[in-house]
Amino acid sequence: MAANEDSRQSFLGPEIERVCRVVHIAVIGLGGSGSHIAQQLAHVGFQKFLLVDPDTIESSNLNRLVNGTAADLAHRLKKTEIACRTILSVRPAAQVTCLEQKWQAIASELHAQDLIIGCLDSLSARSQLEAVTRRYLIPYIDVGMDVRTIYPEPPRMYGQVAISLPEGPCLRCLGVVTDSALEEESRRYGDAGARPQVVWANGVLASTAVGCAVDLLTGWTRRAFASPLLSYDGNLASIGEDVRVRYLSGGSCPHYPLDQTGPPVFRRVG
């Protein structure tokens, strides 16, 4: 990074250049939200990326996949390839590793990351990814968005950005993941249709997640992290602390005890 290349973000503190140079960030899921996030992280100045997504761009992605083009569709590019191209167009010296697999197949690769941002469609997959980050004591930022249709009311667009830190509240503590929500998700899948028009909502949530990541890594606001759960109401164009934060009981997370960390160990019985 040139000495004055990013001088306008010096308000983030004297360590910002070093942080951007050394921190390893994984983005899991390079669709609507993940493509926004990869682009914004590159503009901030981050240099080390792990991009994970097994999917190829499809015609239904063109209305929300940032920097995905009709030419990419014709060449059947992977979403990771498109995100990598975007990053390198902004930061040619960036180190980008692309893994075109489901994240569950490369979970052991995640332990070297300093921060993981998850942009997965399935609530159950998001819960599973958080479990891995908790085991390796890696800060995790979870991005979720949905459109709910309850006739005759107008569709409701909503989402959240959750920050899951070791010893802090997890997605279950925050009420994002519940048994009833997991059951409802399977019933309602596809409410938004095959081509949901949500690019602006993805952009809002992605920008919020990147802001949380920068604050987490630099501490530029000079305060403890403000809230572990921010909610977005697309119908009202508002974002703020989720009301569920008020009802946290405090203390350490009961779902992920700190003594259950490190690589899982399996014992042979008998």
C-alpha atoms as a printed R data frame, in Angstrom:
    type eleno elety resid chain resno       x       y       z
1   ATOM     1    CA   MET     A     1   0.000   0.000   0.000
2   ATOM     2    CA   ALA     A     2   1.532   3.290  -1.083
3   ATOM     3    CA   ALA     A     3   2.283   5.791   1.644
4   ATOM     4    CA   ASN     A     4  -0.531   8.158   0.674
5   ATOM     5    CA   GLU     A     5  -2.804   5.758  -1.203
6   ATOM     6    CA   ASP     A     6  -5.369   5.528   1.578
7   ATOM     7    CA   SER     A     7  -4.532   8.656   3.527
8   ATOM     8    CA   ARG     A     8  -8.179   9.681   3.616
9   ATOM     9    CA   GLN     A     9  -8.973   6.814   5.970
10  ATOM    10    CA   SER     A    10  -6.259   7.720   8.466
11  ATOM    11    CA   PHE     A    11  -9.086   8.503  10.913
12  ATOM    12    CA   LEU     A    12  -9.275   4.726  11.406
13  ATOM    13    CA   GLY     A    13  -6.023   4.973  13.352
14  ATOM    14    CA   PRO     A    14  -2.288   4.633  12.784
15  ATOM    15    CA   GLU     A    15  -2.534   0.839  12.560
16  ATOM    16    CA   ILE     A    16  -4.989   0.720   9.671
17  ATOM    17    CA   GLU     A    17  -2.372   0.035   6.972
18  ATOM    18    CA   ARG     A    18  -0.771  -2.775   8.984
19  ATOM    19    CA   VAL     A    19  -4.164  -4.276   9.845
20  ATOM    20    CA   CYS     A    20  -5.223  -4.287   6.185
21  ATOM    21    CA   ARG     A    21  -1.903  -5.844   5.197
22  ATOM    22    CA   VAL     A    22  -1.810  -8.724   7.698
23  ATOM    23    CA   VAL     A    23  -5.387  -9.643   8.602
24  ATOM    24    CA   HIS     A    24  -6.834 -12.752   6.936
25  ATOM    25    CA   ILE     A    25 -10.546 -12.492   6.167
26  ATOM    26    CA   ALA     A    26 -12.762 -15.297   4.880
27  ATOM    27    CA   VAL     A    27 -16.003 -14.553   3.063
28  ATOM    28    CA   ILE     A    28 -18.247 -17.606   2.957
29  ATOM    29    CA   GLY     A    29 -20.896 -17.265   0.270
30  ATOM    30    CA   LEU     A    30 -20.282 -14.920  -2.675
31  ATOM    31    CA   GLY     A    31 -23.846 -14.285  -3.742
32  ATOM    32    CA   GLY     A    32 -25.893 -11.130  -3.236
33  ATOM    33    CA   SER     A    33 -24.410 -10.006   0.089
34  ATOM    34    CA   GLY     A    34 -21.016 -11.692  -0.199
35  ATOM    35    CA   SER     A    35 -20.216 -10.085  -3.546
36  ATOM    36    CA   HIS     A    36 -20.894  -6.648  -2.037
37  ATOM    37    CA   ILE     A    37 -18.725  -7.462   0.975
38  ATOM    38    CA   ALA     A    38 -15.737  -8.701  -1.051
39  ATOM    39    CA   GLN     A    39 -15.790  -5.520  -3.123
40  ATOM    40    CA   GLN     A    40 -16.045  -3.212  -0.120
41  ATOM    41    CA   LEU     A    41 -13.290  -4.982   1.822
42  ATOM    42    CA   ALA     A    42 -11.003  -4.481  -1.173
43  ATOM    43    CA   HIS     A    43 -11.824  -0.776  -1.293
44  ATOM    44    CA   VAL     A    44 -11.072  -0.480   2.431
45  ATOM    45    CA   GLY     A    45  -7.643  -1.930   1.671
46  ATOM    46    CA   PHE     A    46  -7.598  -5.493   2.978
47  ATOM    47    CA   GLN     A    47  -5.048  -7.708   1.275
48  ATOM    48    CA   LYS     A    48  -5.590 -11.336   2.359
49  ATOM    49    CA   PHE     A    49  -8.795 -13.116   1.360
50  ATOM    50    CA   LEU     A    50 -10.238 -16.593   1.483
51  ATOM    51    CA   LEU     A    51 -13.321 -16.849  -0.760
52  ATOM    52    CA   VAL     A    52 -15.556 -19.910  -0.441
53  ATOM    53    CA   ASP     A    53 -18.535 -20.740  -2.649
54  ATOM    54    CA   PRO     A    54 -19.177 -23.795  -4.851
55  ATOM    55    CA   ASP     A    55 -21.671 -22.143  -7.199
56  ATOM    56    CA   THR     A    56 -21.468 -20.941 -10.774
57  ATOM    57    CA   ILE     A    57 -23.200 -17.711 -11.813
58  ATOM    58    CA   GLU     A    58 -26.722 -18.245 -13.161
59  ATOM    59    CA   SER     A    59 -29.141 -15.957 -15.010
60  ATOM    60    CA   SER     A    60 -31.169 -15.562 -11.813
61  ATOM    61    CA   ASN     A    61 -28.106 -14.000 -10.125
62  ATOM    62    CA   LEU     A    62 -27.675 -11.071 -12.503
63  ATOM    63    CA   ASN     A    63 -30.087  -8.798 -10.635
64  ATOM    64    CA   ARG     A    64 -28.105  -8.949  -7.401
65  ATOM    65    CA   LEU     A    65 -24.607 -10.426  -7.890
66  ATOM    66    CA   VAL     A    66 -22.285  -7.428  -7.798
67  ATOM    67    CA   ASN     A    67 -19.947  -7.311 -10.841
68  ATOM    68    CA   GLY     A    68 -21.488 -10.427 -12.352
69  ATOM    69    CA   THR     A    69 -22.067  -9.919 -16.089
70  ATOM    70    CA   ALA     A    70 -23.819 -11.558 -19.006
71  ATOM    71    CA   ALA     A    71 -20.360 -12.507 -20.324
72  ATOM    72    CA   ASP     A    72 -19.612 -14.275 -17.049
73  ATOM    73    CA   LEU     A    73 -22.842 -16.189 -17.464
74  ATOM    74    CA   ALA     A    74 -21.850 -17.248 -20.980
75  ATOM    75    CA   HIS     A    75 -18.482 -18.467 -19.692
76  ATOM    76    CA   ARG     A    76 -20.040 -20.138 -16.633
77  ATOM    77    CA   LEU     A    77 -17.684 -18.436 -14.204
78  ATOM    78    CA   LYS     A    78 -17.651 -19.413 -10.575
79  ATOM    79    CA   LYS     A    79 -18.868 -16.802  -8.103
80  ATOM    80    CA   THR     A    80 -15.456 -16.956  -6.422
81  ATOM    81    CA   GLU     A    81 -13.785 -16.083  -9.740
82  ATOM    82    CA   ILE     A    82 -15.979 -13.019 -10.125
83  ATOM    83    CA   ALA     A    83 -15.285 -11.851  -6.568
84  ATOM    84    CA   CYS     A    84 -11.545 -12.478  -7.024
85  ATOM    85    CA   ARG     A    85 -11.538 -10.427 -10.218
86  ATOM    86    CA   THR     A    86 -13.278  -7.597  -8.383
87  ATOM    87    CA   ILE     A    87 -10.779  -7.612  -5.515
88  ATOM    88    CA   LEU     A    88  -7.740  -7.693  -7.797
89  ATOM    89    CA   SER     A    89  -9.115  -4.888  -9.945
90  ATOM    90    CA   VAL     A    90  -9.008  -2.699  -6.834
91  ATOM    91    CA   ARG     A    91  -6.001  -4.262  -5.039
92  ATOM    92    CA   PRO     A    92  -3.723  -5.934  -7.615
93  ATOM    93    CA   ALA     A    93  -1.309  -7.062  -4.894
94  ATOM    94    CA   ALA     A    94  -3.976  -8.778  -2.811
95  ATOM    95    CA   GLN     A    95  -3.558 -12.456  -1.959
96  ATOM    96    CA   VAL     A    96  -6.813 -14.209  -2.810
97  ATOM    97    CA   THR     A    97  -7.464 -17.903  -2.261
98  ATOM    98    CA   CYS     A    98 -10.599 -19.280  -3.906
99  ATOM    99    CA   LEU     A    99 -12.149 -22.545  -2.764
100 ATOM   100    CA   GLU     A   100 -14.990 -23.640  -5.026
101 ATOM   101    CA   GLN     A   101 -16.457 -26.096  -2.573
102 ATOM   102    CA   LYS     A   102 -19.091 -26.146   0.109
103 ATOM   103    CA   TRP     A   103 -17.599 -24.623   3.231
104 ATOM   104    CA   GLN     A   104 -18.271 -27.825   5.218
105 ATOM   105    CA   ALA     A   105 -15.693 -29.608   3.037
106 ATOM   106    CA   ILE     A   106 -12.960 -27.118   3.937
107 ATOM   107    CA   ALA     A   107 -13.847 -26.326   7.553
108 ATOM   108    CA   SER     A   108 -10.320 -27.224   8.676
109 ATOM   109    CA   GLU     A   109  -8.978 -24.434   6.409
110 ATOM   110    CA   LEU     A   110 -10.841 -21.805   8.381
111 ATOM   111    CA   HIS     A   111  -8.763 -21.994  11.561
112 ATOM   112    CA   ALA     A   112  -6.055 -19.748  10.063
113 ATOM   113    CA   GLN     A   113  -8.479 -16.865   9.491
114 ATOM   114    CA   ASP     A   114  -8.617 -13.790  11.727
115 ATOM   115    CA   LEU     A   115 -12.230 -12.974  10.839
116 ATOM   116    CA   ILE     A   116 -14.978 -14.874   9.052
117 ATOM   117    CA   ILE     A   117 -17.994 -13.270   7.411
118 ATOM   118    CA   GLY     A   118 -20.828 -15.631   6.546
119 ATOM   119    CA   CYS     A   119 -23.378 -14.853   3.828
120 ATOM   120    CA   LEU     A   120 -25.292 -18.113   3.625
121 ATOM   121    CA   ASP     A   121 -28.918 -18.585   2.609
122 ATOM   122    CA   SER     A   122 -29.791 -21.346   5.041
123 ATOM   123    CA   LEU     A   123 -30.256 -20.610   8.736
124 ATOM   124    CA   SER     A   124 -29.099 -24.131   9.596
125 ATOM   125    CA   ALA     A   125 -25.889 -23.643   7.559
126 ATOM   126    CA   ARG     A   126 -25.262 -20.326   9.301
127 ATOM   127    CA   SER     A   127 -25.636 -22.024  12.675
128 ATOM   128    CA   GLN     A   128 -23.211 -24.765  11.631
129 ATOM   129    CA   LEU     A   129 -20.658 -22.216  10.411
130 ATOM   130    CA   GLU     A   130 -20.876 -20.311  13.666
131 ATOM   131    CA   ALA     A   131 -20.190 -23.551  15.550
132 ATOM   132    CA   VAL     A   132 -16.914 -23.942  13.629
133 ATOM   133    CA   THR     A   133 -15.860 -20.351  14.307
134 ATOM   134    CA   ARG     A   134 -16.623 -20.800  17.993
135 ATOM   135    CA   ARG     A   135 -14.532 -23.947  18.160
136 ATOM   136    CA   TYR     A   136 -11.551 -22.074  16.701
137 ATOM   137    CA   LEU     A   137 -12.233 -18.855  18.675
138 ATOM   138    CA   ILE     A   138 -12.557 -16.800  15.487
139 ATOM   139    CA   PRO     A   139 -14.755 -13.684  15.419
140 ATOM   140    CA   TYR     A   140 -17.719 -14.290  13.127
141 ATOM   141    CA   ILE     A   141 -20.019 -11.799  11.419
142 ATOM   142    CA   ASP     A   142 -23.258 -13.330  10.182
143 ATOM   143    CA   VAL     A   143 -25.373 -11.661   7.496
144 ATOM   144    CA   GLY     A   144 -28.931 -12.801   6.858
145 ATOM   145    CA   MET     A   145 -31.815 -11.450   4.797
146 ATOM   146    CA   ASP     A   146 -35.311 -12.647   4.005
147 ATOM   147    CA   VAL     A   147 -38.589 -11.583   2.424
148 ATOM   148    CA   ARG     A   148 -41.747 -12.790   4.097
149 ATOM   149    CA   THR     A   149 -45.133 -12.829   2.413
150 ATOM   150    CA   ILE     A   150 -48.234 -13.062   4.617
151 ATOM   151    CA   TYR     A   151 -51.342 -12.393   2.543
152 ATOM   152    CA   PRO     A   152 -53.051  -9.861   2.456
153 ATOM   153    CA   GLU     A   153 -50.260  -7.806   4.064
154 ATOM   154    CA   PRO     A   154 -47.535  -6.385   1.783
155 ATOM   155    CA   PRO     A   155 -44.286  -8.381   1.635
156 ATOM   156    CA   ARG     A   156 -41.876  -7.676   4.499
157 ATOM   157    CA   MET     A   157 -38.161  -7.364   3.777
158 ATOM   158    CA   TYR     A   158 -35.890  -7.726   6.760
159 ATOM   159    CA   GLY     A   159 -32.415  -8.855   7.754
160 ATOM   160    CA   GLN     A   160 -29.754  -8.721  10.394
161 ATOM   161    CA   VAL     A   161 -26.036  -8.503  11.015
162 ATOM   162    CA   ALA     A   162 -24.899 -10.480  14.041
163 ATOM   163    CA   ILE     A   163 -21.458 -10.346  15.626
164 ATOM   164    CA   SER     A   164 -20.509 -13.607  17.325
165 ATOM   165    CA   LEU     A   165 -17.384 -13.305  19.473
166 ATOM   166    CA   PRO     A   166 -15.750 -15.841  21.809
167 ATOM   167    CA   GLU     A   167 -17.477 -15.619  25.200
168 ATOM   168    CA   GLY     A   168 -20.090 -13.259  23.742
169 ATOM   169    CA   PRO     A   169 -23.697 -14.138  22.864
170 ATOM   170    CA   CYS     A   170 -24.141 -16.579  19.972
171 ATOM   171    CA   LEU     A   171 -26.901 -16.734  17.374
172 ATOM   172    CA   ARG     A   172 -28.990 -18.878  19.699
173 ATOM   173    CA   CYS     A   173 -28.446 -16.507  22.630
174 ATOM   174    CA   LEU     A   174 -29.623 -13.670  20.379
175 ATOM   175    CA   GLY     A   175 -32.704 -15.542  19.203
176 ATOM   176    CA   VAL     A   176 -31.594 -15.586  15.555
177 ATOM   177    CA   VAL     A   177 -31.360 -19.368  15.548
178 ATOM   178    CA   THR     A   178 -34.208 -21.203  17.279
179 ATOM   179    CA   ASP     A   179 -35.758 -24.603  16.740
180 ATOM   180    CA   SER     A   180 -39.000 -22.984  15.574
181 ATOM   181    CA   ALA     A   181 -37.131 -20.692  13.152
182 ATOM   182    CA   LEU     A   182 -35.320 -23.677  11.647
183 ATOM   183    CA   GLU     A   183 -38.622 -25.488  11.124
184 ATOM   184    CA   GLU     A   184 -40.303 -22.397   9.657
185 ATOM   185    CA   GLU     A   185 -37.408 -21.796   7.269
186 ATOM   186    CA   SER     A   186 -37.897 -25.162   5.612
187 ATOM   187    CA   ARG     A   187 -41.618 -24.439   5.127
188 ATOM   188    CA   ARG     A   188 -41.213 -20.925   3.770
189 ATOM   189    CA   TYR     A   189 -38.169 -21.408   1.521
190 ATOM   190    CA   GLY     A   190 -38.711 -19.535  -1.748
191 ATOM   191    CA   ASP     A   191 -41.202 -16.934  -0.440
192 ATOM   192    CA   ALA     A   192 -39.321 -14.210  -2.321
193 ATOM   193    CA   GLY     A   193 -39.529 -16.087  -5.619
194 ATOM   194    CA   ALA     A   194 -36.812 -17.449  -7.873
195 ATOM   195    CA   ARG     A   195 -35.371 -14.014  -8.733
196 ATOM   196    CA   PRO     A   196 -35.753 -11.887  -5.579
197 ATOM   197    CA   GLN     A   197 -35.069  -8.208  -6.225
198 ATOM   198    CA   VAL     A   198 -33.066  -7.450  -3.094
199 ATOM   199    CA   VAL     A   199 -29.871  -5.825  -4.347
200 ATOM   200    CA   TRP     A   200 -30.345  -2.646  -2.311
201 ATOM   201    CA   ALA     A   201 -31.113  -4.588   0.879
202 ATOM   202    CA   ASN     A   202 -28.032  -6.743   0.320
203 ATOM   203    CA   GLY     A   203 -26.013  -3.544  -0.106
204 ATOM   204    CA   VAL     A   204 -27.254  -2.073   3.177
205 ATOM   205    CA   LEU     A   205 -26.521  -5.250   5.121
206 ATOM   206    CA   ALA     A   206 -23.142  -5.748   3.447
207 ATOM   207    CA   SER     A   207 -22.061  -2.188   4.197
208 ATOM   208    CA   THR     A   208 -23.161  -2.631   7.803
209 ATOM   209    CA   ALA     A   209 -21.177  -5.866   8.080
210 ATOM   210    CA   VAL     A   210 -18.049  -4.246   6.612
211 ATOM   211    CA   GLY     A   211 -18.412  -1.334   9.029
212 ATOM   212    CA   CYS     A   212 -18.659  -3.802  11.911
213 ATOM   213    CA   ALA     A   213 -15.566  -5.646  10.644
214 ATOM   214    CA   VAL     A   214 -13.497  -2.463  10.406
215 ATOM   215    CA   ASP     A   215 -14.583  -1.361  13.872
216 ATOM   216    CA   LEU     A   216 -13.829  -4.798  15.274
217 ATOM   217    CA   LEU     A   217 -10.340  -4.903  13.762
218 ATOM   218    CA   THR     A   218  -9.255  -1.302  14.328
219 ATOM   219    CA   GLY     A   219 -11.263  -0.097  17.311
220 ATOM   220    CA   TRP     A   220 -11.536   3.282  15.596
221 ATOM   221    CA   THR     A   221 -14.708   4.228  17.503
222 ATOM   222    CA   ARG     A   222 -12.732   3.901  20.775
223 ATOM   223    CA   ARG     A   223 -15.463   1.986  22.541
224 ATOM   224    CA   ALA     A   224 -16.444  -1.583  23.209
225 ATOM   225    CA   PHE     A   225 -18.397  -2.985  20.295
226 ATOM   226    CA   ALA     A   226 -21.809  -1.348  20.423
227 ATOM   227    CA   SER     A   227 -24.210  -4.213  19.718
228 ATOM   228    CA   PRO     A   228 -24.008  -7.896  18.833
229 ATOM   229    CA   LEU     A   229 -27.184  -7.751  16.715
230 ATOM   230    CA   LEU     A   230 -28.337  -5.096  14.256
231 ATOM   231    CA   SER     A   231 -31.652  -5.445  12.469
232 ATOM   232    CA   TYR     A   232 -32.721  -4.066   9.102
233 ATOM   233    CA   ASP     A   233 -36.300  -3.250   8.111
234 ATOM   234    CA   GLY     A   234 -36.392  -2.876   4.351
235 ATOM   235    CA   ASN     A   235 -39.957  -1.567   4.347
236 ATOM   236    CA   LEU     A   236 -39.012   1.303   6.658
237 ATOM   237    CA   ALA     A   237 -35.436   1.704   5.337
238 ATOM   238    CA   SER     A   238 -34.109   1.565   8.895
239 ATOM   239    CA   ILE     A   239 -31.347  -0.267  10.709
240 ATOM   240    CA   GLY     A   240 -30.535  -0.333  14.402
241 ATOM   241    CA   GLU     A   241 -29.990  -2.466  17.460
242 ATOM   242    CA   ASP     A   242 -32.364  -5.407  17.613
243 ATOM   243    CA   VAL     A   243 -34.800  -5.325  20.517
244 ATOM   244    CA   ARG     A   244 -33.731  -8.853  21.492
245 ATOM   245    CA   VAL     A   245 -30.395  -7.490  22.727
246 ATOM   246    CA   ARG     A   246 -32.199  -5.904  25.682
247 ATOM   247    CA   TYR     A   247 -33.203  -9.304  26.975
248 ATOM   248    CA   LEU     A   248 -29.781 -10.939  27.020
249 ATOM   249    CA   SER     A   249 -29.145 -12.499  30.402
250 ATOM   250    CA   GLY     A   250 -25.452 -11.596  30.485
251 ATOM   251    CA   GLY     A   251 -22.574 -13.857  31.410
252 ATOM   252    CA   SER     A   252 -20.785 -16.260  29.091
253 ATOM   253    CA   CYS     A   253 -22.517 -18.089  26.251
254 ATOM   254    CA   PRO     A   254 -23.959 -21.414  27.513
255 ATOM   255    CA   HIS     A   255 -24.078 -22.949  24.023
256 ATOM   256    CA   TYR     A   256 -20.332 -22.784  23.277
257 ATOM   257    CA   PRO     A   257 -18.248 -23.281  26.450
258 ATOM   258    CA   LEU     A   258 -14.658 -22.126  26.092
259 ATOM   259    CA   ASP     A   259 -13.368 -25.528  27.210
260 ATOM   260    CA   GLN     A   260 -14.805 -27.048  24.006
261 ATOM   261    CA   THR     A   261 -12.377 -25.457  21.573
262 ATOM   262    CA   GLY     A   262  -9.769 -26.641  19.111
263 ATOM   263    CA   PRO     A   263 -10.039 -29.416  16.512
264 ATOM   264    CA   PRO     A   264 -12.740 -31.953  17.382
265 ATOM   265    CA   VAL     A   265 -11.459 -35.265  18.661
266 ATOM   266    CA   PHE     A   266 -13.300 -38.486  17.890
267 ATOM   267    CA   ARG     A   267 -12.779 -41.577  20.016
268 ATOM   268    CA   ARG     A   268 -13.256 -45.113  18.821
269 ATOM   269    CA   VAL     A   269 -15.705 -46.935  21.041
270 ATOM   270    CA   GLY     A   270 -15.049 -50.567  21.930
